[in-house]
């Protein structure tokens, strides 16, 4: 492993004028970071803060399964980057990072185009004194044939909304067709029984019945709809404690969700999913949530060190191993986890903690002070199964020991994770008013999204 070009915490020669902090990626980690830095440094004109992001709006990624199931309207929760930048004293620059020049301290950004192909912004490059890469993760299909063509991943709100439209259209089509529902026509195969896949399975059980209840009486959910959850590991939720996995499995069994564990996918076709053992699962809709990796583009970032999942390898200070001016946080970073062989897991709580830590450390860096190492605190895991239940465990850092929780308490704690994210972006009072407004507005809308 190469050493950083300078001792940790010591910036390179600053540019003329304000210190330029550029953050690439407006996910949970990146947006929380620029918001905090804008409020602390940008507002007082102590640094120039810039966010580079290829999308115009932000939505908390753990909510994607609720969009796919139709239980949440994304427009109620999306945040506009340009507005957030105006309110919190940073700059938003629209575009996707295509590379960087470490020698010149510049980030290269691709041109952007509208739906008709007309250029919105030309190819550009932006100078930095400190660069933070927070581009998140993408789906890892492990090269499985047919996944890219036939399965829908859940990486973005657009993909989640696309799946929901296909689900609603499939129900309407089955109701309107002259013949009976064909075998497999309304079957959904979810590949990957991590938190996203498992929560989606429970959500779909509820949402399909809601959709059908709006007059699609030729569809019988008990007879025509089948949800299959496929996992290569020996149990669902393999990254979480066995007790959570077992409790979740019992609930899915009661709902009638078919769970297949120890099942490896060999191919996805237009008719369904083929397993390594030769079995075939008919499915009109296939969702792939089986694995994540960092974007392939990180492997070509001017010599920065990456691991087998394309994650940027960083030091405990969150600086990349080969350049002290470049940091990485969130799912795209392989962050050391003290006492563990593996890095910090890609979880929402990790992204929040890393952003909060770096928001405190970058002002120290500008002042020429030594950076403090990041220490991840695992507060446990929670899995929400829609209106049915929420299960999880709380870790010792929070309650003195590791214990299992479920029901209303677990549900409230699960919701508090998103409220923490909203509070980091808007403050306490706006978060509370926003939650109240959305709660009242939903009383005038269907329980599921129907378009």
FENTACOR-V197766 format. One record per backbone hydrogen bond with DSSP energy under -0.5 kcal/mol. CO is the residue of the C=O (numbers start at 1). NH is the residue of the N-H. E is the energy in kcal/mol with one decimal. If there is no record, write none. Layout:
<<CO,NH,E> <CO,NH,E>>
This chain:
<<7,10,-1.9> <9,11,-0.7> <19,21,-0.7> <19,48,-2.8> <20,22,-0.6> <20,129,-2.8> <20,130,-2.4> <21,50,-2.4> <22,132,-2.8> <23,25,-0.6> <23,52,-2.7> <24,134,-3.3> <27,31,-2.7> <28,32,-1.6> <29,33,-2.0> <30,34,-2.4> <31,35,-2.1> <32,36,-2.2> <33,37,-2.8> <34,38,-2.6> <35,39,-2.0> <36,40,-2.1> <37,41,-3.5> <37,42,-1.7> <38,43,-2.7> <41,46,-3.1> <41,47,-0.7> <42,45,-1.5> <46,19,-0.5> <47,49,-0.6> <48,21,-2.8> <49,91,-2.6> <50,23,-3.1> <51,53,-0.5> <51,93,-3.1> <52,25,-2.9> <53,95,-2.3> <56,81,-2.3> <58,79,-2.4> <60,63,-2.1> <61,64,-2.3> <63,66,-1.0> <63,67,-1.4> <64,68,-2.4> <65,69,-2.0> <66,70,-0.9> <66,71,-1.6> <66,72,-1.0> <70,449,-2.7> <72,74,-0.7> <73,76,-1.8> <74,77,-1.6> <74,78,-1.6> <79,58,-3.0> <80,84,-2.5> <81,85,-2.7> <82,86,-1.7> <83,87,-2.4> <84,88,-1.8> <85,90,-1.7> <86,89,-0.5> <91,51,-3.5> <93,53,-1.8> <96,110,-2.8> <99,108,-3.0> <100,102,-0.6> <101,105,-1.1> <101,106,-1.9> <105,128,-2.2> <106,101,-2.7> <107,126,-2.5> <108,98,-2.7> <108,99,-1.2> <109,124,-2.2> <112,120,-3.3> <112,121,-0.9> <114,117,-1.8> <118,114,-2.4> <121,112,-2.1> <124,109,-3.4> <126,107,-2.8> <130,22,-2.6> <131,327,-3.3> <132,24,-2.9> <132,134,-0.6> <133,329,-1.9> <134,27,-0.7> <138,293,-2.3> <139,141,-0.7> <141,144,-2.4> <144,147,-1.5> <145,268,-2.1> <146,150,-2.7> <146,151,-0.5> <147,151,-2.0> <151,153,-0.6> <152,288,-1.8> <156,160,-2.1> <157,161,-2.8> <158,162,-2.1> <159,163,-2.2> <160,164,-2.0> <161,165,-2.4> <162,166,-2.2> <163,167,-2.3> <164,168,-2.6> <165,169,-2.9> <166,170,-2.1> <167,171,-1.8> <168,172,-2.4> <169,173,-2.9> <170,174,-2.2> <171,175,-1.9> <172,176,-2.1> <173,177,-1.9> <182,185,-2.0> <184,187,-1.4> <184,284,-0.8> <186,226,-1.1> <187,284,-1.3> <187,285,-1.7> <188,190,-0.6> <188,228,-2.9> <189,191,-0.6> <189,287,-2.8> <190,192,-0.7> <190,230,-3.0> <191,289,-3.3> <193,237,-3.2> <194,198,-2.4> <195,199,-2.6> <196,200,-2.3> <197,201,-2.0> <198,202,-1.8> <199,203,-2.2> <200,204,-2.8> <201,205,-1.7> <202,206,-1.4> <203,207,-2.8> <204,208,-2.6> <205,209,-0.8> <206,210,-1.5> <207,211,-2.7> <208,212,-2.4> <209,213,-1.5> <210,214,-0.5> <211,214,-1.5> <212,216,-1.5> <213,215,-0.9> <215,217,-1.5> <216,219,-1.6> <218,220,-0.5> <219,221,-0.7> <220,224,-3.7> <220,225,-0.6> <221,225,-1.2> <224,186,-0.5> <226,188,-2.8> <226,228,-0.5> <227,258,-2.5> <228,190,-3.2> <228,230,-0.6> <229,260,-3.1> <230,192,-3.6> <231,262,-0.5> <231,263,-2.5> <233,262,-2.9> <237,240,-1.8> <241,244,-0.8> <241,245,-1.7> <242,246,-2.9> <243,247,-2.2> <244,248,-2.5> <245,249,-2.5> <246,250,-2.1> <247,251,-1.6> <248,252,-2.4> <249,253,-2.4> <250,254,-1.9> <251,255,-1.8> <252,256,-0.9> <252,257,-2.2> <253,256,-0.6> <257,259,-0.5> <258,229,-3.2> <259,261,-0.5> <260,231,-2.9> <262,264,-0.6> <264,276,-3.1> <266,145,-0.6> <267,274,-3.0> <271,283,-2.6> <272,269,-3.1> <273,281,-3.2> <274,266,-2.7> <274,267,-1.7> <275,278,-1.9> <279,275,-3.0> <280,282,-0.6> <281,273,-2.5> <285,189,-2.7> <286,152,-2.4> <287,191,-3.1> <287,289,-0.6> <288,154,-0.6> <291,140,-2.7> <293,138,-3.3> <295,298,-1.6> <296,299,-1.8> <297,300,-1.4> <298,301,-1.2> <300,302,-1.6> <301,304,-1.6> <305,313,-2.3> <307,310,-1.9> <309,294,-2.9> <311,307,-1.8> <312,334,-2.8> <313,321,-1.7> <315,318,-2.6> <316,374,-3.4> <318,328,-1.9> <319,315,-3.1> <320,323,-0.9> <323,320,-0.6> <323,326,-1.4> <325,131,-2.8> <326,320,-3.2> <327,133,-2.7> <329,332,-0.6> <330,333,-1.8> <332,312,-2.8> <333,335,-1.1> <334,314,-1.6> <335,344,-2.7> <336,338,-0.6> <337,340,-2.4> <345,347,-1.8> <347,351,-2.0> <348,352,-2.3> <349,353,-2.2> <350,354,-2.6> <351,355,-2.3> <352,356,-2.3> <353,357,-2.4> <354,358,-2.5> <355,359,-2.1> <356,360,-1.0> <357,360,-0.6> <357,361,-1.7> <358,362,-2.6> <360,364,-0.6> <361,365,-2.1> <362,366,-2.2> <363,367,-1.4> <364,369,-2.8> <365,368,-1.6> <376,378,-0.6> <377,379,-0.8> <379,395,-0.9> <381,393,-2.3> <383,385,-0.5> <383,391,-2.4> <385,388,-1.6> <389,385,-2.8> <390,407,-1.5> <391,383,-3.3> <392,405,-2.9> <393,381,-1.2> <394,403,-1.6> <395,398,-1.9> <395,399,-1.6> <396,400,-2.3> <401,403,-0.6> <403,394,-2.4> <405,392,-2.1> <406,409,-0.5> <407,411,-2.3> <408,412,-2.6> <409,413,-2.1> <410,414,-2.3> <411,415,-2.4> <412,416,-1.6> <413,417,-0.9> <414,417,-0.9> <414,418,-0.8> <415,419,-1.8> <416,420,-2.2> <417,421,-1.4> <418,422,-2.6> <419,423,-2.7> <420,424,-1.9> <421,425,-1.3> <422,426,-2.7> <422,427,-0.5> <423,427,-1.7> <427,431,-1.6> <428,432,-2.2> <429,433,-2.5> <430,434,-2.6> <431,435,-2.1> <432,436,-2.1> <433,437,-2.6> <434,438,-2.2> <435,439,-2.0> <436,440,-2.1> <437,441,-2.3> <438,442,-1.9> <440,443,-1.0> <441,444,-1.8> <442,445,-1.5>>
